[in-house]
Amino acid sequence: MKKILVLSTGDINGAYEAMYKVAHIFKNMGHEVVMCVKNKTKADDFIKPYTHVQLSPVNKNLSLAERAIRKIKAKLIQPQVTVKKTLTTDSKYSFLSKDEITENINVDSLLKSVGFIPDYIFTGMTIDFLNSTDLFNIQQATQAKIYNITVDMNHFTGGCHFSWGCKGYMNTCDDCPAIPDESQKPVAKDNLERKYQNAQKAGFQIIAGSGLTLEQAKKSKIYRNQETIYNINSLIDTTLLNDQNKSIAKKIFSLEEDHFYILTGAQNMEDPRKGFKYLIEALELLDQQLPEDVKNKINLLVVSNSINKEFDRVTFKKQKIDYIKDYRLLSLLYQATDVFVNSSIEDSGPMMVSEALACGTPVVGFDTGVLTNMVIDDYNGYKIPMKDSHLLAEGIKKIFELDKNQYAAFSKNAVQQVQEFSSYEYAEEIFTKILEQDDQKTL
């Protein structure tokens, strides 16, 4: 049994939820696990919030005179305050890791919050909590093996979470496109160099969370020399997300059995990364290609907190569904629909791709994120060249035109793909390999 520490800013939604799943998997494997977060939301006992222990500045062994002298010195010698200019960035890059040099946490406080010295540390998104320098300090204090999981690109860039085609992370992050102010561009270069140095000195390793981030990590300056980079592909709990109720799911949601339901969604549909304008274009093209009686049987279901006004252009029947947090209800929704369409053009996921496949729902979407290696043409969906609305429409139409037996095969293949490459059982195999290979190295 190993002592496992999982570090994440939060424990709910998206990247934070992924690390919560990592903690659960290690618990299921029989290890002692603590997930330490800045913001605790879930009630699980193994999730512990980081609490900074404020050390008393007064040494009780000092005489009254010595204490008085220290107080006078403190008033006379004012610390110099350096006012930093606020870093301005292009929001589409999500340049959130703005400082890899300043220490954010106290290691002793962290370990006191955790309650043990970890053998292994797994990190995901730790924005506004800790950076690579903090991780280095933790490693030096504990000698733990550290594995960073790519919930996005941040572990190997100069600060951005999505590169939009920029290849700076492969070299030095010079002339960073995310930072428009020339005087501030060195921030990205300095951040990448510090991450690189910390990774080299502390022996950080990377684990990919999708097919796309696997390829990016292999090319990155920081991790391209890592011997083996494993890919855990979203982490799907198939006891919750499966196809066991697919035959009755439409009835549960009062959907028409002979209608074709297209599912899509995102927490924020205004985010340009999600590429919804290409989906709208694809649906307009589909509308032009189909006869009226057929079009009447196509419905669009959108899961989101708010719908982009551009969706008013969609002529098919459409319905907004509030973002679903209950996995059992979400599983039924996936099973009730006939295809999940992912129009993301810059994404390390999304989780919804693997979730839909797990529920036996074929996926059509652009070749990015998890879709890159989880969707196989003519097997469980269609992988579309980036931003090609015409081929996106064609992919949706191909699923629509499958006969009952063909669709059943696609559905079965979707479930099989997740079971083999994205399930908890698959992740357990990967984590077991990691722990065993580290044990062999220490022998």
C-alpha positions as CSV (number, residue, x, y, z in Angstrom):
1,M,0.0,0.0,0.0
2,K,1.3,3.4,-1.0
3,K,0.6,6.9,0.4
4,I,-0.9,8.8,-2.5
5,L,-1.4,12.6,-2.5
6,V,-3.6,14.2,-5.2
7,L,-3.3,17.9,-5.6
8,S,-6.0,20.1,-7.3
9,T,-7.4,23.6,-6.8
10,G,-10.9,22.1,-6.5
11,D,-12.8,18.9,-6.5
12,I,-15.8,19.5,-8.7
13,N,-16.4,20.1,-12.5
14,G,-14.1,19.5,-15.4
15,A,-10.4,19.3,-14.7
16,Y,-11.0,19.2,-10.9
17,E,-13.5,16.3,-11.3
18,A,-10.9,14.4,-13.2
19,M,-8.5,14.5,-10.3
20,Y,-11.3,13.5,-7.9
21,K,-11.7,10.4,-10.1
22,V,-7.9,9.8,-9.9
23,A,-8.2,9.8,-6.1
24,H,-11.1,7.4,-6.2
25,I,-9.3,5.0,-8.4
26,F,-6.3,4.9,-6.1
27,K,-8.7,4.4,-3.1
28,N,-10.3,1.5,-5.0
29,M,-6.8,0.0,-5.5
30,G,-6.4,-0.1,-1.7
31,H,-3.9,2.8,-1.3
32,E,-4.0,5.4,1.4
33,V,-5.2,8.5,-0.4
34,V,-5.7,12.2,0.4
35,M,-6.9,14.8,-2.1
36,C,-5.6,18.2,-0.9
37,V,-7.4,21.2,-2.4
38,K,-7.6,24.9,-2.0
39,N,-11.4,24.9,-2.3
40,K,-13.3,21.9,-0.9
41,T,-16.9,21.3,-2.1
42,K,-17.5,17.6,-1.8
43,A,-18.1,16.0,1.6
44,D,-15.7,13.1,1.1
45,D,-13.4,12.6,4.2
46,F,-10.4,11.9,2.0
47,I,-10.6,15.5,0.5
48,K,-8.7,17.9,2.8
49,P,-8.5,21.7,2.3
50,Y,-5.0,23.2,2.5
51,T,-4.7,25.3,5.6
52,H,-1.8,27.6,6.2
53,V,-0.4,27.4,9.7
54,Q,0.7,30.9,10.7
55,L,3.9,30.5,12.8
56,S,4.1,32.9,15.7
57,P,6.7,35.6,15.1
58,V,7.5,35.9,18.8
59,N,10.1,33.7,20.3
60,K,9.2,33.1,23.9
61,N,12.9,32.6,24.8
62,L,13.6,36.3,24.0
63,S,14.0,38.8,26.8
64,L,11.5,41.7,27.0
65,A,14.3,44.1,25.8
66,E,15.1,41.9,22.8
67,R,11.4,41.8,21.8
68,A,11.2,45.6,22.1
69,I,14.2,46.1,19.9
70,R,12.7,43.8,17.3
71,K,9.5,45.7,17.3
72,I,11.3,49.0,16.8
73,K,13.4,47.6,13.9
74,A,10.2,46.3,12.3
75,K,8.8,49.8,12.3
76,L,11.9,51.5,11.1
77,I,12.9,49.0,8.4
78,Q,9.9,48.9,6.0
79,P,10.0,46.1,3.4
80,Q,10.4,47.3,-0.2
81,V,7.2,46.6,-2.1
82,T,7.7,46.0,-5.8
83,V,4.6,46.9,-7.7
84,K,4.3,44.5,-10.7
85,K,2.4,45.6,-13.8
86,T,-0.7,43.5,-14.3
87,L,0.0,40.9,-17.0
88,T,-2.3,41.4,-19.9
89,T,-3.1,38.3,-22.0
90,D,-5.4,37.2,-24.8
91,S,-8.2,35.3,-23.1
92,K,-8.5,32.6,-25.7
93,Y,-5.2,31.1,-24.6
94,S,-6.3,30.8,-20.9
95,F,-2.9,32.1,-19.8
96,L,-3.6,31.4,-16.2
97,S,-0.2,30.3,-14.9
98,K,1.3,33.8,-14.7
99,D,4.1,33.2,-12.2
100,E,6.1,29.9,-11.9
101,I,8.7,31.5,-9.6
102,T,6.9,32.9,-6.6
103,E,6.2,30.4,-3.8
104,N,2.4,30.1,-3.0
105,I,2.2,27.6,-0.1
106,N,4.1,26.6,3.0
107,V,5.2,23.0,2.6
108,D,5.0,22.2,6.3
109,S,1.4,23.5,6.4
110,L,0.5,21.4,3.3
111,L,1.9,18.2,4.9
112,K,0.2,19.0,8.2
113,S,-3.1,19.4,6.2
114,V,-2.5,16.1,4.5
115,G,-1.5,14.2,7.6
116,F,1.2,12.0,6.1
117,I,4.4,12.1,4.0
118,P,3.3,10.9,0.5
119,D,5.2,8.3,-1.6
120,Y,3.5,9.6,-4.8
121,I,1.9,12.9,-5.8
122,F,-0.5,13.3,-8.7
123,T,-1.5,16.8,-9.8
124,G,-4.0,18.2,-12.3
125,M,-5.0,21.8,-12.5
126,T,-3.7,23.7,-9.5
127,I,-4.3,27.3,-10.7
128,D,-4.5,29.9,-7.8
129,F,-3.2,27.2,-5.5
130,L,0.4,26.1,-6.3
131,N,2.8,26.2,-9.2
132,S,5.8,24.1,-10.3
133,T,8.1,25.8,-7.8
134,D,5.8,24.8,-5.0
135,L,5.8,21.2,-6.4
136,F,9.6,21.2,-6.5
137,N,9.6,22.3,-2.8
138,I,7.2,19.6,-1.9
139,Q,9.3,17.0,-3.7
140,Q,12.5,18.1,-2.0
141,A,10.8,17.8,1.4
142,T,9.1,14.5,0.8
143,Q,11.2,12.8,-1.9
144,A,7.9,11.7,-3.4
145,K,7.5,10.7,-7.1
146,I,5.5,13.4,-8.8
147,Y,3.2,12.8,-11.8
148,N,1.5,15.7,-13.6
149,I,-1.7,14.8,-15.4
150,T,-2.6,16.8,-18.6
151,V,-6.1,18.0,-18.0
152,D,-4.9,20.6,-20.5
153,M,-1.5,21.8,-21.8
154,N,-0.4,23.9,-18.8
155,H,2.1,21.4,-17.3
156,F,4.4,21.9,-20.3
157,T,3.8,25.5,-21.5
158,G,5.0,29.0,-20.5
159,G,1.5,29.7,-19.0
160,C,-1.2,29.0,-21.5
161,H,-3.6,26.1,-21.1
162,F,-4.4,26.0,-24.9
163,S,-1.8,26.8,-27.5
164,W,-4.0,27.5,-30.6
165,G,-1.3,26.1,-32.8
166,C,1.6,27.9,-31.2
167,K,4.7,25.7,-30.9
168,G,6.6,27.8,-28.3
169,Y,6.2,25.1,-25.7
170,M,8.5,22.9,-27.8
171,N,11.4,25.4,-27.5
172,T,11.5,28.5,-25.4
173,C,8.1,30.3,-25.5
174,D,9.8,33.3,-27.1
175,D,7.4,35.9,-28.7
176,C,4.3,34.4,-26.9
177,P,1.2,35.2,-28.9
178,A,-0.9,35.1,-25.7
179,I,0.9,38.2,-24.4
180,P,0.3,41.2,-26.7
181,D,2.5,43.6,-24.7
182,E,6.1,43.3,-26.0
183,S,7.6,44.3,-22.6
184,Q,5.7,41.5,-20.9
185,K,6.5,38.6,-23.3
186,P,9.5,37.4,-21.3
187,V,7.1,36.2,-18.7
188,A,6.2,33.1,-20.8
189,K,9.9,32.4,-21.5
190,D,10.8,32.7,-17.8
191,N,7.8,30.5,-16.8
192,L,8.7,27.7,-19.2
193,E,12.4,27.8,-18.2
194,R,11.5,27.6,-14.5
195,K,9.0,24.7,-15.2
196,Y,11.8,22.9,-17.1
197,Q,14.3,23.4,-14.4
198,N,11.9,22.2,-11.7
199,A,10.9,19.2,-13.7
200,Q,14.5,18.2,-14.3
201,K,15.7,18.7,-10.8
202,A,12.7,17.0,-9.1
203,G,12.2,14.3,-11.8
204,F,8.6,15.2,-12.7
205,Q,6.8,12.8,-15.0
206,I,3.8,13.5,-17.2
207,I,0.6,11.4,-17.8
208,A,-1.6,12.3,-20.7
209,G,-5.3,12.8,-20.3
210,S,-6.2,12.6,-24.0
211,G,-4.8,11.6,-27.4
212,L,-4.0,15.2,-28.3
213,T,-2.2,16.1,-25.1
214,L,-0.2,12.8,-25.4
215,E,1.1,14.0,-28.8
216,Q,1.8,17.5,-27.5
217,A,3.6,16.2,-24.4
218,K,5.9,14.1,-26.6
219,K,6.9,17.2,-28.5
220,S,7.3,19.5,-25.5
221,K,10.6,20.8,-24.3
222,I,9.9,19.5,-20.7
223,Y,8.7,16.0,-21.4
224,R,9.9,14.9,-24.8
225,N,12.7,12.8,-23.3
226,Q,10.4,10.9,-21.0
227,E,10.7,7.2,-21.9
228,T,7.0,6.3,-21.7
229,I,4.1,8.6,-21.5
230,Y,0.9,6.8,-20.5
231,N,-2.6,8.1,-21.6
232,I,-5.6,7.7,-19.3
233,N,-8.3,9.2,-21.7
234,S,-10.9,11.0,-19.5
235,L,-11.4,8.3,-16.8
236,I,-15.0,7.0,-17.1
237,D,-16.9,5.3,-14.3
238,T,-18.7,2.7,-16.3
239,T,-20.9,1.7,-13.3
240,L,-22.6,5.1,-13.8
241,L,-22.0,5.8,-17.5
242,N,-23.1,2.8,-19.6
243,D,-25.6,1.6,-22.1
244,Q,-27.7,-0.6,-19.9
245,N,-30.9,1.5,-20.3
246,K,-30.5,2.5,-23.9
247,S,-33.6,0.6,-25.0
248,I,-35.9,2.5,-22.7
249,A,-34.0,5.8,-22.3
250,K,-36.1,7.7,-24.9
251,K,-39.3,6.8,-23.0
252,I,-37.8,8.1,-19.7
253,F,-37.3,11.5,-21.3
254,S,-40.6,11.3,-23.3
255,L,-38.7,11.4,-26.6
256,E,-40.1,10.1,-29.8
257,E,-38.8,6.6,-30.6
258,D,-38.7,7.3,-34.4
259,H,-37.0,10.7,-34.1
260,F,-33.3,11.3,-34.4
261,Y,-31.8,13.3,-31.5
262,I,-28.5,15.2,-31.8
263,L,-26.9,16.0,-28.5
264,T,-24.3,18.7,-28.0
265,G,-23.2,20.9,-25.1
266,A,-20.7,22.8,-22.9
267,Q,-20.7,24.8,-19.8
268,N,-20.0,28.0,-21.8
269,M,-21.2,28.0,-25.3
270,E,-19.7,31.5,-25.9
271,D,-16.2,30.1,-25.5
272,P,-14.5,30.2,-29.0
273,R,-12.7,26.9,-28.2
274,K,-16.0,25.1,-28.4
275,G,-16.5,26.0,-32.0
276,F,-20.3,26.1,-32.0
277,K,-20.4,28.3,-35.1
278,Y,-19.1,25.3,-37.1
279,L,-21.9,23.1,-35.7
280,I,-24.5,25.8,-36.6
281,E,-23.0,25.9,-40.1
282,A,-23.1,22.1,-40.3
283,L,-26.8,22.0,-39.2
284,E,-27.7,24.6,-41.8
285,L,-26.1,22.5,-44.5
286,L,-27.9,19.4,-43.2
287,D,-31.1,21.4,-43.4
288,Q,-30.6,22.2,-47.1
289,Q,-29.8,18.5,-47.9
290,L,-32.8,16.8,-46.3
291,P,-36.4,16.7,-47.5
292,E,-39.0,18.3,-45.2
293,D,-40.6,15.1,-43.9
294,V,-37.1,13.9,-42.8
295,K,-36.1,17.2,-41.2
296,N,-39.2,17.0,-39.0
297,K,-37.7,14.0,-37.3
298,I,-34.4,15.6,-36.3
299,N,-34.1,17.3,-32.9
300,L,-31.2,19.2,-31.4
301,L,-30.7,18.9,-27.6
302,V,-28.2,21.4,-26.1
303,V,-26.8,20.9,-22.6
304,S,-25.5,24.2,-21.3
305,N,-25.9,26.9,-18.7
306,S,-26.9,29.3,-21.5
307,I,-27.5,29.0,-25.2
308,N,-25.6,31.1,-27.8
309,K,-28.0,33.4,-29.6
310,E,-26.6,32.1,-32.9
311,F,-28.5,28.9,-32.2
312,D,-31.7,30.8,-33.2
313,R,-30.4,30.1,-36.8
314,V,-31.0,26.4,-36.3
315,T,-34.2,25.4,-38.0
316,F,-34.5,21.9,-36.6
317,K,-36.5,21.4,-33.4
318,K,-34.3,22.3,-30.5
319,Q,-34.4,22.2,-26.8
320,K,-32.1,23.6,-24.1
321,I,-31.3,21.3,-21.1
322,D,-29.7,22.9,-18.0
323,Y,-26.2,21.6,-17.3
324,I,-26.6,18.2,-15.6
325,K,-24.4,17.3,-12.6
326,D,-26.0,14.0,-11.6
327,Y,-24.2,11.3,-13.5
328,R,-27.1,8.9,-13.5
329,L,-29.4,11.4,-15.2
330,L,-26.6,12.4,-17.6
331,S,-26.1,8.7,-18.5
332,L,-29.8,8.3,-19.3
333,L,-29.7,11.5,-21.5
334,Y,-26.7,10.2,-23.5
335,Q,-28.5,6.8,-23.9
336,A,-31.6,8.6,-25.1
337,T,-29.9,10.5,-27.9
338,D,-28.6,9.1,-31.2
339,V,-25.4,11.0,-31.7
340,F,-23.2,13.3,-29.7
341,V,-21.6,16.1,-31.7
342,N,-18.4,17.7,-30.5
343,S,-17.5,20.9,-32.4
344,S,-14.5,21.9,-30.2
345,I,-11.6,23.2,-32.2
346,E,-9.1,23.7,-29.2
347,D,-9.7,21.2,-26.4
348,S,-7.9,18.7,-24.3
349,G,-11.2,16.8,-23.7
350,P,-14.0,17.3,-23.5
351,M,-15.1,14.7,-21.0
352,M,-18.5,14.5,-22.8
353,V,-16.9,12.6,-25.8
354,S,-15.9,9.6,-23.7
355,E,-19.1,9.9,-21.6
356,A,-21.3,9.6,-24.7
357,L,-19.3,6.7,-26.1
358,A,-19.6,4.9,-22.7
359,C,-23.3,5.2,-23.0
360,G,-23.3,3.6,-26.5
361,T,-23.8,6.9,-28.3
362,P,-21.7,7.4,-31.5
363,V,-19.7,10.6,-31.7
364,V,-19.0,12.9,-34.6
365,G,-16.6,15.8,-34.1
366,F,-13.4,17.6,-35.0
367,D,-10.1,15.8,-34.6
368,T,-8.9,17.2,-31.3
369,G,-8.7,16.3,-27.6
370,V,-10.0,12.9,-26.5
371,L,-11.7,12.4,-29.9
372,T,-8.3,12.1,-31.6
373,N,-7.8,8.5,-30.4
374,M,-11.2,7.5,-29.0
375,V,-13.3,8.0,-32.2
376,I,-12.7,5.7,-35.1
377,D,-14.3,6.3,-38.5
378,D,-17.0,3.8,-39.5
379,Y,-16.5,2.1,-36.1
380,N,-18.0,4.2,-33.4
381,G,-18.4,7.6,-35.1
382,Y,-16.6,10.0,-37.4
383,K,-13.5,12.1,-36.9
384,I,-13.7,15.3,-38.9
385,P,-10.8,17.6,-40.1
386,M,-10.7,20.8,-38.1
387,K,-13.3,23.5,-38.8
388,D,-14.8,21.6,-41.8
389,S,-18.5,22.2,-41.4
390,H,-19.3,20.4,-44.6
391,L,-17.7,17.1,-43.5
392,L,-19.2,17.7,-40.0
393,A,-22.7,17.7,-41.6
394,E,-21.8,14.7,-43.6
395,G,-20.7,12.8,-40.5
396,I,-24.0,13.5,-38.7
397,K,-25.9,12.5,-41.8
398,K,-24.0,9.2,-42.0
399,I,-25.1,8.3,-38.4
400,F,-28.6,9.4,-39.2
401,E,-28.7,7.0,-42.3
402,L,-27.4,3.9,-40.4
403,D,-30.0,1.1,-40.3
404,K,-30.9,-0.5,-37.0
405,N,-28.2,-3.2,-37.2
406,Q,-25.5,-0.9,-38.3
407,Y,-26.3,1.6,-35.5
408,A,-26.3,-1.2,-32.9
409,A,-22.8,-2.1,-34.1
410,F,-21.6,1.5,-33.8
411,S,-23.2,1.6,-30.3
412,K,-21.5,-1.6,-29.1
413,N,-18.1,-0.4,-30.5
414,A,-18.5,2.9,-28.6
415,V,-18.9,1.1,-25.3
416,Q,-16.0,-1.3,-26.1
417,Q,-13.6,1.6,-26.9
418,V,-14.3,3.2,-23.5
419,Q,-14.0,-0.1,-21.7
420,E,-10.6,-0.8,-23.3
421,F,-9.1,2.7,-23.1
422,S,-11.0,5.0,-20.8
423,S,-12.5,3.0,-17.9
424,Y,-11.5,3.0,-14.3
425,E,-10.3,-0.6,-14.9
426,Y,-8.0,0.6,-17.7
427,A,-6.7,3.5,-15.5
428,E,-6.0,1.0,-12.7
429,E,-3.8,-1.0,-15.1
430,I,-1.9,2.1,-16.0
431,F,-1.4,3.3,-12.4
432,T,-0.3,-0.3,-11.4
433,K,2.3,-0.2,-14.2
434,I,3.6,3.2,-12.9
435,L,3.9,2.0,-9.3
436,E,5.5,-1.3,-10.2
437,Q,8.1,0.3,-12.5
438,D,9.0,2.8,-9.8
439,D,9.3,-0.1,-7.3
440,Q,11.7,-1.9,-9.7
441,K,13.8,1.1,-10.1
442,T,14.3,1.4,-6.4
443,L,15.4,-2.2,-5.9
